[in-house]
Structure formats: structure tokens, C-alpha cells
Amino acid sequence: MTVQNTKLGMLLMIATVFVFAVQDGFSRYLAGGYSVLMIVMVRYWVFAAFVMTQAVMTEGGLRKAVRTRHPWLQIARSVLLISEICVMVFAYNRIGLINTHAIFAVCPLLVAGLAMPILGEKVGWRRWTAIVIGMVGVAIILQPDGGVFSLDILLPLASAFMFALYSLLTRLATRDESAFISFFWSGIIGCVLMTIVGLPYLTAMITFDLLMIGVYSFLALFGHYLLIRSYSMAEASALQPFAYLQIVFVTIIAMMVFDEVLHLNVIIGGGIVILAGLFTVIRSRQKNQGKAMRVSQR
């Protein structure tokens, strides 16, 4: 049994979002010269090899890892995840890292809004207000004179919606079975599907870019490892606010490496979205703590 250590969990979460930010930088670079489908396909090859190795090394082996009560749910969430990754990487190359992440920050608000119809969770007026305010922040980011408004802005919005659905379906899948089963299915199904759609786009790469895609794939795995470790050390509600640091790290990388410009409307709108998202996280944590206290008093 893992000992809870909230402080260590927070530090691991900060390390996680830093690794993910660097990974996004590699995505941005690779998508500029190669098909997004090929890049994500190679990433999933490494991902599948990793989960297969883990499954073989754990008690019960592959048979235990593949046994799920929700095969169609696992397929649905896996398709959502690979679609979200492909759309997100494509968006990096179309509107840049900063604008993509500023809009994608609406994802926690979408999770809160969709939790009611999908999970049956009650969403109070305070969180609905935060969701509306967050959408106002997105509108500020997308104002035409800010240089962000175009059809391409639908990419991170679609990606945020898909990841919100993926997150909620993952909650459903892990209610009555191991989280590793979901992790395993994501890797294997993603590998199969991405190979089918990505193999026709496989092209030769120069030596430097082969190294880059190798580092990119490693960072994707390492980031997920750190994420799992952080969640094993502390409650998700305590760690979620630190996830927004990824936007800070991504912005620094985008400005220093890719010469992206941070517009004032993106700062203001992104700040509103982040604050609204933080409110929903804190409010959800307070409600969960209240429920736990009422249960303990019975």
C-alpha cells in the first residue's frame, strides 16, 4: 500500500506538467515536417510496448490486464484519446502552443458540465456560473483583432471536448476495475488504430528527427509515469490546480523556442478560464469533503 504524501505528490505533479510541456514542444517541432498521424503512431508503438511489458511483469500477466467488464467503454475512451492527441498536435502547428493551450484550458469546465448527464453528478449554480465565466474567457481569447480567431480555433475546442469525455468515461471504467486495465487498453487499442490510419503516412526521417521522435515518445511515457506516481501520493483534487502550470511552461517554451507572441487578450482570457477552472476544482473538492464528513458522522 502506497503511503500518502501530499507534498511529494504536488512536486511530482509539477514535474509531470513540465515534462508534458516539453513533450508538446517536441510535438510542435515534429508536426512542422511530418504527418501528425505518423508522429502519434510512433508514440503509440512505444506506448503499447510499455504497457505490454508492464502487463507481463505484473501478477496475472496479460490475461488479467485484458480482462475488462466494459470492452465497449474501453474502446470508446481509447478512440477519444487518440483523436484528442491527433487534433491537439495538429492545432500546435496551426495556431501555436500558446493559443492552443489557452483555449484547451476550458477542459475542466467541460468536465464539470458533462459530469451531470454522464455520471449523474449534481452540478450546483456556483459551478455553472464558473462554466459560463470560463466561456467568456474563451470568447476574449478568440476576439478577431487578437489574431486568434479562425476556423482553426475549433481544433483545441474539439480537443478539450474529447478529452473531457475521455476523462469522464475513464471515471466510469475505473469505478469497478483496476486503473491499469484502462491504461493497458488505451495503449493497445491506440496502437492498433493508429497503425491502421498512420502507416500510409510513414516516411523516412533524417537522423536528428529520429532522435527527436524517440525523445518525444519517451517523454510521453515518462510524463504518464510521473502522473500515476503523483496520483498515488495525493488526492486528485489537491493536485489538479498544479496542472495549470503546464500553460506557464508551454508559454515559456513557445516564446523562447518558436518565437510565438503572447497577446494581451490571450493573457486576460486565459487567466479568466484558469480561475474559473480552479474554482470548479476547489468547489468539487469541498463537496467531496462534505460528503465524506457526513458519511463518517452516520
C-alpha positions in Angstrom: 0.0 0.0 0.0 1.4 3.4 -1.0 1.9 5.9 1.8 0.1 9.2 1.1 2.5 12.2 0.9 0.7 15.3 -0.4 3.8 17.5 -0.6 5.7 14.9 -2.7 2.6 14.4 -4.8 2.5 18.1 -5.6 6.1 18.2 -6.6 5.6 15.2 -8.8 2.6 16.9 -10.4 4.7 20.0 -11.2 7.4 17.7 -12.7 4.6 16.0 -14.7 3.3 19.1 -16.3 6.8 20.3 -17.1 7.5 17.1 -18.9 4.2 17.3 -20.8 5.1 20.9 -21.7 8.4 19.8 -23.1 6.7 17.0 -24.9 4.3 19.5 -26.5 7.3 21.4 -27.8 8.6 18.3 -29.5 5.1 17.7 -31.0 5.2 21.2 -32.4 8.5 20.7 -34.0 7.8 17.3 -35.5 4.3 18.3 -36.8 6.0 21.0 -38.8 7.8 18.5 -41.0 5.9 15.2 -40.8 2.3 13.9 -40.7 0.6 14.1 -37.4 -0.8 10.6 -37.9 2.8 9.2 -38.3 4.0 11.1 -35.2 1.2 9.8 -33.0 1.5 6.3 -34.5 5.2 6.0 -33.4 4.3 7.4 -30.0 1.6 4.6 -29.6 4.1 1.9 -30.7 6.3 2.9 -27.7 3.2 3.2 -25.5 2.0 -0.3 -26.5 5.4 -1.9 -25.9 5.5 -0.3 -22.5 2.0 -1.5 -21.3 2.7 -5.0 -22.7 5.9 -5.2 -20.7 4.2 -3.9 -17.6 1.4 -6.4 -18.0 3.7 -9.4 -18.5 5.7 -8.4 -15.4 2.7 -8.0 -13.1 0.8 -10.7 -11.3 -1.8 -12.3 -13.5 0.0 -11.3 -16.7 -1.7 -10.4 -20.0 -4.8 -12.3 -19.1 -5.6 -10.2 -16.1 -4.7 -6.9 -17.9 -7.0 -7.6 -20.9 -10.0 -8.8 -18.8 -12.4 -5.9 -18.6 -16.1 -5.6 -17.7 -16.5 -2.7 -20.1 -15.0 -3.6 -23.5 -17.1 -1.1 -25.5 -16.4 1.6 -22.9 -12.7 1.0 -23.2 -12.8 1.1 -27.0 -14.8 4.4 -26.9 -12.4 6.1 -24.4 -9.4 4.9 -26.4 -10.7 6.3 -29.7 -11.4 9.6 -27.9 -7.9 9.8 -26.6 -6.1 9.1 -29.9 -8.4 11.6 -31.6 -7.8 14.2 -29.0 -4.0 13.8 -29.3 -4.0 14.0 -33.1 -6.2 17.1 -33.1 -4.1 18.7 -30.4 -0.8 18.1 -32.2 -2.3 19.4 -35.4 -3.5 22.5 -33.6 0.0 23.2 -32.3 1.2 23.6 -35.9 -1.8 25.7 -37.0 -2.3 28.2 -34.2 0.7 27.6 -32.0 1.3 26.2 -28.5 0.2 29.3 -26.5 -3.2 29.8 -28.2 -3.9 26.1 -28.3 -3.3 25.7 -24.5 -5.1 28.9 -23.6 -8.3 27.5 -25.3 -7.8 23.9 -24.1 -7.8 25.2 -20.5 -11.6 25.2 -20.7 -11.4 21.3 -20.4 -12.0 21.1 -16.6 -15.1 23.3 -17.1 -16.4 20.9 -19.7 -15.7 18.0 -17.4 -17.8 19.8 -14.7 -20.6 20.5 -17.1 -20.7 17.0 -18.6 -20.5 15.2 -15.3 -24.2 15.7 -14.7 -25.5 13.9 -17.8 -22.8 11.2 -18.0 -22.0 10.4 -14.3 -25.2 11.7 -12.7 -23.3 14.1 -10.6 -25.1 17.2 -9.3 -23.7 20.5 -10.6 -24.7 23.5 -8.5 -25.3 27.0 -9.6 -21.8 28.1 -8.5 -20.1 25.7 -10.8 -22.5 26.6 -13.6 -21.6 30.2 -13.1 -17.9 29.3 -13.3 -18.5 27.4 -16.5 -20.3 30.5 -18.1 -17.5 32.8 -16.9 -14.9 30.4 -18.3 -16.6 30.5 -21.7 -16.5 34.3 -21.6 -12.7 33.9 -21.1 -12.6 31.8 -24.2 -14.5 34.4 -26.2 -12.0 37.0 -25.1 -9.2 34.8 -26.3 -10.9 34.4 -29.7 -11.6 38.0 -30.4 -10.9 38.7 -34.1 -8.4 41.6 -33.5 -6.3 39.3 -31.3 -5.2 37.3 -34.3 -6.5 34.0 -32.9 -10.0 33.9 -34.5 -10.2 31.5 -37.4 -11.7 28.1 -38.1 -8.5 26.6 -36.6 -9.7 27.6 -33.1 -12.2 24.8 -33.3 -9.3 22.4 -33.1 -8.4 23.0 -29.4 -12.1 23.3 -28.5 -12.8 20.0 -30.1 -9.8 18.5 -28.4 -10.9 19.8 -25.0 -14.4 18.4 -25.5 -13.0 15.0 -26.5 -10.6 14.9 -23.5 -13.4 15.9 -21.2 -15.5 12.9 -22.5 -12.4 10.7 -22.2 -11.9 11.7 -18.6 -15.5 11.0 -17.6 -15.6 7.6 -19.4 -12.3 6.8 -17.6 -14.0 7.5 -14.3 -16.8 5.2 -15.3 -14.4 2.4 -16.4 -12.4 2.6 -13.2 -15.3 2.5 -10.8 -15.2 -1.3 -10.5 -11.9 -2.4 -12.0 -8.2 -1.6 -11.9 -6.9 1.7 -13.4 -4.1 -0.3 -15.1 -6.7 -2.2 -17.2 -7.8 1.1 -18.7 -4.2 2.1 -19.2 -3.5 -1.2 -20.9 -6.5 -0.9 -23.2 -5.6 2.7 -24.1 -2.2 1.6 -25.2 -3.1 -1.5 -27.2 -6.2 -0.1 -28.9 -4.5 3.1 -29.7 -1.5 1.3 -31.2 -3.8 -0.9 -33.4 -6.0 2.0 -34.6 -3.1 4.5 -35.1 -1.1 1.8 -37.1 -4.1 1.3 -39.4 -4.6 5.1 -40.1 -1.0 6.2 -39.7 1.0 3.5 -41.6 0.3 5.0 -45.1 1.9 8.3 -43.9 5.1 6.6 -42.7 8.0 8.4 -44.3 11.8 8.4 -43.9 13.2 10.7 -41.3 16.6 12.3 -41.0 18.8 11.1 -38.1 18.2 14.2 -36.0 14.4 13.8 -36.3 14.6 10.1 -35.5 16.3 11.2 -32.2 13.6 13.8 -31.7 10.7 11.4 -32.1 12.4 8.9 -29.8 12.7 11.6 -27.1 9.1 12.7 -27.8 7.9 9.1 -27.2 10.0 8.7 -24.1 8.6 12.0 -22.7 5.0 10.9 -23.3 5.7 7.7 -21.3 7.7 9.4 -18.6 5.0 12.1 -18.1 2.3 9.4 -17.7 4.5 7.6 -15.2 5.0 10.7 -13.1 1.3 11.4 -13.3 0.4 8.0 -12.0 3.0 8.4 -9.2 1.6 11.8 -8.2 -1.9 10.4 -8.0 -0.7 7.6 -5.9 0.8 10.1 -3.4 -2.0 12.6 -3.0 -5.7 13.1 -3.8 -6.5 14.3 -7.4 -8.4 17.3 -6.1 -5.3 18.5 -4.3 -3.1 18.1 -7.4 -5.4 19.4 -10.1 -4.6 23.1 -9.5 -0.9 22.5 -10.3 -1.9 21.1 -13.7 -2.4 24.7 -14.9 1.3 25.3 -14.5 1.6 23.4 -17.8 0.3 26.6 -19.5 3.1 28.6 -17.9 5.8 26.1 -19.0 4.3 25.8 -22.5 4.2 29.6 -22.9 7.9 29.9 -21.9 8.9 27.2 -24.4 6.7 28.7 -27.2 8.2 32.1 -26.8 11.8 31.0 -26.4 12.0 28.2 -29.0 9.2 29.0 -31.5 9.1 32.8 -31.3 5.4 32.8 -30.5 3.8 36.0 -29.3 1.7 36.3 -26.2 -1.2 38.7 -26.9 -2.9 40.7 -24.2 -6.3 39.2 -25.0 -4.9 35.7 -24.5 -3.4 36.7 -21.1 -6.7 38.1 -19.9 -9.0 35.4 -21.4 -6.6 32.6 -20.4 -6.5 34.0 -16.8 -10.3 34.0 -16.6 -10.5 30.5 -17.9 -7.9 29.3 -15.4 -9.5 31.0 -12.5 -12.9 29.6 -13.4 -11.4 26.1 -13.7 -9.7 26.4 -10.4 -12.9 27.4 -8.8 -14.7 24.3 -10.1 -11.8 22.1 -8.8 -11.9 23.7 -5.4 -15.7 23.6 -5.2 -15.7 19.9 -6.2 -13.2 19.1 -3.5 -15.2 20.9 -0.9 -18.3 19.0 -1.9 -16.5 15.7 -1.7 -15.0 16.5 1.7 -18.5 17.5 2.9 -19.9 14.2 1.7 -17.1 12.3 3.4 -17.7 14.1 6.7 -21.5 13.3 6.6 -20.8 9.7 5.9 -18.3 9.4 8.8 -20.8 11.0 11.2 -23.5 8.4 10.5 
